[in-house]
Each structure stands twice: as C-alpha cells, then as structure tokens.
Amino acid sequence: MRAPRSAVCAAALLTAGCAVGPDYHKPAAEVPAAWQPEPPWHEAVPDDAGLKGRWWELFQDPDLNPLVERALANNQNLRVAATRLEQARDEVTVTQSAFYPQLGLTALADRSKTSAERPLAQYSEPNYSTVQNNFVLGPTVNYEVDLFGRIRREVENSRAYAQQAGADFENARLMLTAGLVTDYFELRELDAEIGVVRHSLDLEHDALNFVTARHDLGDATGLDLAQQQALVDSSAAQLELLQDQRAQYEHAIATLVGTPAPGFSMTPAVNALAVPTIPVGLPSDLLQRRPDVASAERAMAAANARIGVAKAAYFPTIDLGPTLGVPNAGWQSNALSTLFSAPSRLWSIGLSATQTLFDAGKTSANVRIAKADYTAAVASYRQTVLSAMEEVENGITGLAALDRAATHANASVQSAQRAFDIANDSYKGGIATYLDLITAQQTLLADERQAVQIHGQQFTTAVYLVKALGGGWGEGGMTASRN
C-alpha cells in the first residue's frame, strides 16, 4: 500500500508548477475630469458589508419601512437572484474538488467461461475451455495532476463568478428597494396632487353654485355659467385620471412586495416630510459601493481566468490512477474463502499523459474566443463606470435644480393664491369680469399641482441618487435636513 500513497504525494508536488494564461490585474477606469478623485485609485472589490444598507430609513417615513421589509422577504425576483448566488457558491465547491484525489471502491464478482477456440497465445500449446470465478475488492484513487494550472484557472473562474453572483444579488436587492421606494413616493405625490385637485374642485363647485344663483337673478350671463360648468367638469376628469395613475402605482407596489394586486391597498396620505441631504463622497468610494460595478469587475476576473483554461489545452493532461482495470490496492481471488489471504493482495498505480496533436485549430480558436470575451468584459466594466458617474452627476444636478424650482414654485403658489382671492372678491363685488376669476382659478390650480409635482420629484430624484451611489453608507453617513 506504500507505493500508491507515495505516488499520490509525488503527483501533488507536481501541482506547484505555474498556471498558464495571464494573471489578473484590474484595468484602470477613466474618471471624468470634473470629478477627479484623489490618488490612490481604489479597486472595486465586491464588499457585501459595504453594499448593504437600510438606506430607505433615511426618509423617516413610517409607512414606507414595512413595505420594504415585505418586499425583501417576499419578492420573487430577489429569490431568483438568491438562488443563483447559492448555485454559484456550490459551483466553487464542485470546481475545487478537482484539487483532490477522487476516492472510490471497486467490488467485482463474476463467473466466466473461456472459449477453447480462442486465438492461441502460444502455437506449441493448445487452448482449453475453463470455467472460473473472479472476486475483486479494493479502493481506487484517480487524480489529475494540475501541472499546467488548468484546474487552478477553473477554480479562479468559479470563485470570480460566485463573487459576481454575490454582487448581482446585491444589485437586485438595490434595484428592488429603489424601485419600490420610487413607486411609493410617486404614489404619495399623486395623493397630494389628488388632494389639490379635490380642494380646487370643491372651490369650483362653490363658485358654480354662486354663478348659478347670480344667473337665476339675471346678474350673470349664460356664458359665465357655461364656463364655470366646463371648469368643474375638466377638474373632475383630471381627478379621475389621477386616481387611475395612483391605482397603477398601488398595483406595482403590490407586485414588488409579493402580494396579489386585487388584495392590496394603501390608505391615501400626504407626504409632509423633508427631502434628506445625501452626501456623495468620492468616485473611488462610489466604485466600491456600487454592486453593478463590482459585478462587472468580477466578470473581468472570470474572463481572464478562462483564457488560462483555454491555453491549458495546448499542454498534456496527466492522470494518476489504477492500471489494468484493477484497484489501486485490494484483493483478488477465484474463491471468496481466500479473498483476504496474503497471496490475494494486489496493488496498481500508473501515470498517463494525453496530448492532443491535431484538432484543426480548435484550441487556438478557443483561446481567441476567451481573449475576445475578456476584451468585451473590460469594455463593459469601463462603460459601467462611466454610467455610474453619469447617474451620480444627474442626481446631484437634478436635486440642485429641483431645490431651486421648489422655491420658485412655492412663491408662485402664494402669488396665485393672492391673485385668486383678489379676483374672487372683485367679481363678487362686481368690479372684475368672470374671465378674470376663471383665469385666477386655473392659474392657482396649475401652480399648486406644479409645486406638488416638484416636491414629489425631489423625493424620487433623491432615491435615484441613492441608487446611483450604491445604496449603502455606514452609520451616520447621511443626515436628514429639516428646513
């Protein structure tokens, strides 16, 4: 039994050879000049702890947090991503198993008869027909000597793929939470807008009653009455459209939280919260936080490892195992009674090498394919980085523009309210025409809806920026502004 163990140990020493193919070095990513980070440039290493974060709690909305928890627990797309991650991790175990000998047990029992007419082994001696038993029992060891690093590159590929699957899971989690929070704030914006239209509709109904009374007394024309009725009908139509839009967002939220849409509803509420302040940090930190950037970087590492796997086909495959179809060690006898006797002991060990001499360019083509795959992965990584920079810049400029727009919109609402009050009093006093009153009503409604829409856009843009930044900060990384 010493010979097989010695051979296995010797073969294991051979695996210390260098793996063929290029070692992985992450290519540099171009950073826009307007947002140049300070050196050194940090690699985008997948970091699960850094990618996770209960960022939605930053908005301090008690109705939002339970919805996100339900989505994380019940969303089916997130479960698919989690399953893919478990599969990728198990694939690493499968690939790493090739580093170790494959142990088995051979047990054979047969009874056979040889032919007397078989070809002669020696022409001077005739053949005879014989009937005999054959009993074999013993372990087998098969081991591929990874002299040229094919297995090491395959393990490197599977590990990078598992890390990529982890980043993809975090990206799916981020996309789910960001989509849910965005839909939630869109719905709350519609709640506020519906409230504005309903209040305006109540005022328009009051105005319609007033104009109707004046018309009956002969103090208002039929044109005044028709114009006010048209204004009421127009606002009622807008209200129906807004309620339909709200229902669609409500159904979308139901799907995200894993609940059938017909059995889900949300009580209307007006969002009176302030938009939080979101620090953007450095681009180098951004690339460490964003899971899609981490996924693209791990895809490069996996593609680089596959080049080594393809190049390993140029070299022979060396296998260590039993020879002559018998176990590495064990017993063989023609009778069970003598199977475990000393003369029945056997062992066998052999080393085989297989080298492809001609494959019509198959190996070279596979190497070119692997290199092209790596080139594409590098381009995809750099494009992902560029898109990340673009999204952050859009979020920053968008929030700044919306903040200025909100200031102007609030001032416009105040001015429109004063104009409406003056026009209403003037019309009732017989000073202003009814056209002045209608114009003031429409202006006030438009300005109030615009202010509500801008406020909602501030929240959705804040969510967009959080998503662009990767969605995760350490404790104290964000503060809410209460202006």
N, C-alpha and C positions, 0 to 999 in steps of 0.2 A: 504493500500500500504506500510505501515511501516514494516510489517513482512517480505516480500521478501527482502527489502533493508537491514534489519538487518541481515538476514540470509547470504546474499552475503558478507557483511562485516565480519561476523564471519568466514565464509569459507576462506576469503582472509587471515585472520590472521593465519589460519592453515598452509598456504604455507611457513611459516617461518621455518618449520622443515628441518632437514638436508637431502641433496640428497644422495641416496645410491650410492655405487660404489666409486672407488678411485678418489681422487683429482689429477689433472695432475701436474706432476713435470718432466721437461725435463731431460732425462737421459744424463749423460756425454758422450762426444765423445772423442775417443782416438786420440791424436795428435802425429805424428811421432817425435821421439826423435831428429832428425836432424833439426826440425823446431818447436821447443817448444816455445809456446807463454808465455809471462809474465802473471801472475795472476793479476786480476781475469779473469776467463773464461767468455766471454760474450755469452748470449743465442742468437741463430739465430732467432730473431724475424723478421717476414716479414716487410719490410720497403720499401713501394713503392717509396718514395722520394729518398731513397738511392740506389735503384736498377736501377732507370732510369738514363740515361746519354747519351749525344750525343758524345760518345767516338770516333766515326769514324772521327770526325772533327780533331782529333789529328793528322791524317796523312796528313792534309792540301792539299788534292787533290780536286781541284775544280770540276772535272768530277765525283767524287765519291759521294759527298754530295747530289746532286739532285736525284741520283739513290736510295739512302737510303730513302729519303723523299717519293719518289714514292712507294717504297715497303711498308713503314709504312702506307701509305694511301690506297693502292690497294691490298695488298697481302691477298688472300682468307683464308689461314690457320690462319693468325692473326685475321681475322674477326671471325673465328670459336672460337678461344680462348676468344675473347672479348665477344661473345655471351654466352659462358659457364660461364664467370665471372658474367654477368648480371643475368643469371639464378640462380647462387649460391647466389647472394645477395638477390634476390627475395625469395629464399627458406628460408633465415633467417627471412624475414617478415612473411612468412607463418607459420614457427615454433613458432615464438614469439607470434603470435595471440592466441595461446593456453593459454597464461598467463591471458587473459582477458575473461570476460563473452561473450558468443555468444548471441546477441540480435536478436529477430525476432518478427514477428507479425502474430498472428493467426486470421483468419477470416473464419467463417463457417456459412453456411446457408443450411438447408436441411428440407425436409418434409418426414415423415416416418409414417408407419402404423405397429402397433404391432399385433401379432397373438393372437387370443383368445385361441388357443390350445397350447400355450407355457407352459412349466412346471410351476406348481403352486408355488408361493412364500410362500403362507400360505394355508394349506389344508382346512381351515374353510371358505376361501373366494374364489369364482370362479374368473377366469381371464376374462377380457373383451378386445375386439379389440378396439384400439384407433388410431386416426389419429391426428398428431400434428406437429407443426413447431418447429425448433430449430435454434436460431441465437446466435452466439458466436463471440465476438470481444475482442482482448486484446493482450498485448505484452507477449513474452516468453523469459525467461533467462535460458541458460544452461551453467554450469560452472563445470569444472573438478578441484577438489581440489588437488593441487600438493603436497600432504603431504609427499611423499617419493622421490620427486625430479625427477620423470621420465621426465617431461616436461623441467625442467631446464637442464638435461643432453642432451636432444634432441636439445635444443637451443645452448648449448655449442658445440655440434657436428656440427650443421649447421653453426655456426659462424667460427669454425675452418676450415670447408670445404670451406666457402667463402674466408677466408684468403688464403687457399691453392690454390683456383682458381685464386686469385689475383697474387700469386707467379707464378703459371703456365702461366698466361698471360705474366708476365714479362719475364719468361724463353722463351716463344715462341717468344717474341719480340727480346730477346737477340740472340736466335738461328737464327732467320731470318736475323738480321743485320750482325751477324758474318758470316753466310753462304754467304750472298750477297757480303760482303767486301772480303771474301776469294776468291770467284769466280772472282771478279773484279781484284784482284791482280794476280790471276792465268792467267787471260786473258792478263793483261799488261805484265806479264813475257813472255807470248807467243809472244806478239807483239815485244818485244825486241829480243827474240830468232829468230823470223822470219826475223827481220832486220839483224841480224848477218848472217844468212844463205843466205839471198839475197845478202848481200855485198860479202860474200865468193863466191857465185855463179857468181857474176859479175867478180871477180878476176879470177875465174876458166875459164870463157868464154874468158877473155883476154888471159889467158895462153893457152887455146885451139887454139885460132887464131894464137898465136905466134908459137906453136908447129906445127900447120898445115903448116904455111909458111916455117918453117925450114924443115919439111918433104918434101914439094914440091921441096925444093932446095937440098934435099939429105943430110941435116945436122942432121936430126932426124930420128930415126927408126920408123917403124910401131908400135912397142911395146910402144914407148913413146906416140904416137898419141892415141892408144887404151886405155892406162892407163888414159890419161887426159880426154878422152871422157867418160870413166867409172866414173871418179870422178865428172864430170859435171852432168851426169845422176843420180848419187847417191845423190848429193845435191838437185837436182830438186825433187827427190822422197821425201826426208826429208822435203822439203818446203811444198809439198802437204799435208803430214801428219800433220805438224804443223798447217797449215791453217784449216784442218778438226778439230783438237783439239780446236782451237780458236772458230770455229763456234759452237761447243758444249757448251763451256762456255758462249758464247753470248746468245744461246738459253736458258740456265739455268738462266741467269740474267733476260731475258725477262719474264720468268715464275714467278720469285720472285717479280718482280715489277708489276705484273698483266697485262702484255701485251702479245698478241699472238706472238709467236716466228717469224712467217713469216713477221710480220710488224715491227720488231725491229732490229736495227743495231747500232753498236758503231764504231766510227772512230778510226782506229789504232793510237796508241800513245805510246811513250816510257816513262816509269816511271823513272824520274830522281830524285825522292825525296829521302831524307834520312830516315832511319828507326828510329822511335821515341824511346826515352828512357821511359820505363814503370816501375814505382815503384811498388813493390809487397806488401809492408806493412806487417802486422802481420796476422797469420792464424785466429785469433779471428775476425779481420776486414773482412777477406775473407768470413767467415761463415755468417757474417751479410749481405754481398753484394750478395752472390750467390743465385739466385732465386730458383734453384733446391734444395738447402739445406733448404731454408725457406719452400718450399713446403713439403719436407719430414718431417720437424719438425711439421708442421701443421697437416700432416697426422697422426702423433703420437697422437697429442692432440685430434683429431676427434675419433681415435680408442679408446682412453682412455675413452672418454665420452660415447661411445657405450657400454662399459662394464656396466656403471651405468644404461643405458636404459635397458639392458638385465636383470640386477639384480632387477630392479623395478617390473618386472613381478612376483616376489615372493610375492609382497605385494598387498593389495586390491586396486581397483580403486574406488575412491569416487567421485560421481557426485552430483551436486546440480541443481535441476530443478523443473519443474511443476509436479504435480501428477494428476492421474485420467484423463489424456489426455486433461486437460483444461489449459488455460494460467495461468501464474503466477499472473496476475491481469487483470481485464477487466469486461466485462458484458456478461450476458447470459439471453435470454428471448425467449418465444414462439411467440412473436409478435414484429415486428420492432418498433411499436409505444411505447413500454415500454422498449426497449433495453437499453436506457440510464437512466432509472429511478433508484432511490436509491435501491429498493429491488433487482434489476437485477445485482448489483455489486457482484464480486466474487474475490477471490484470492486463490492461492495454492502454496505451497512450500514444497519440500521434499528433503531428502538426502538419496542417495542409495550407497551401497558398494557392489562391486563384487570381489569375491576372488576365484581364481582357486584352487580346491582341488586336482585334479589329471590330469596330462597332459602327462603321460607316459614318463617323463624325458625331455620333450621339453624345458622347461625353463632352466634347468641345462645345456642342450646341447647348447642352445643359449649363455649362459654365457661363456662356454668353447670356443665357436667359437669366441666371442668377445675378450676374453683374448688372444687367438692364433693370432687374427688379430693385436692386439696391439704388441705382441711379434715380429711379422713379420714387423710391421711398425718401431719398434726400430732398428731391424737389417737393414732395408732398409735405415734408416736415417744414421746409422753409416757407411754403405757401401758408401753412397753418400758423406759423409765427407771424407772418405779415397780416393775416386775417385777424389774429388776436390783437395786434397793435391797432388795426383799423377800428375794431369794435370798441376798444377802450377809448380811443380818441373820439369816436362818435358819441359814446356815452358821456364823456366829460363835456364836450361842446354842447351836446343836447341838453344836459341838465342846466348848464350855464344859460343857454338861450331860453329855456323854459322858465327859469327863475326870473329873468328879465321880463319875459312875456306875461308871467303871472302878476307881476307888479303893475304892468300897464293894464291888464285885463281887470284887475280889481278896481283900479282907478276909473276905468271905463264904466264898470257896473255902477259905481257911486254916482258918476255924472249922468248916466242914463236914468237912474232912479230919480234923481232931482228933476231931470227934464220931463219924465213921465208925471211926476207929482204936479209940476207946474202946468203941463198941458191938460191934465185931468181937471185941475181946479179952474183953469181958464175956460175949458169947454163947458163945464158945469155953470160957470158964470156968464157964459155967452160971449166970451171975448175971443177964444180961439175956435178954429174950424175943427170939424170932426176928423179931417185928414191929419191935422197936427197930432191929435190924440192917438190915432191908429199908428202913425209913424213912430211916436214915442213908445207905444206898447211893443211894436215889433223890434225896435232897437234895444229896449230893455231885455226882452226875451233872448235875443241873439247874443247880447253881451253876457248875460247870466250863463247861458249854455256854453259860451266860449270859455268863460272863467272856470266852469266846472270841468270842461274837457281838458283844459291846460293842467289843472290840478291832477286829474287822472293820468295824463301823460307824464307828469313828473314822477309819479309812483312807478309806472311801467318802465320809464327810462332808467330809474334807479335800479329796478330789477335787472334790466338789460346790462347795466354797468357792473352790477354784482356778478352776473353770469360771465361777462367778458373778463372779469378779474379772477375767475376761477371759483368763486363762491365760498372761500374759506379763509378766515382770519383767526389769529389767536385771540385769547381773552383780552378785551379792551381795545381791539383793533378798529372798532367803529364806535361812533358816538351819535346819539340822536340829537338833532337840532330842534329846539322849541322856540321858534321866533314868533 
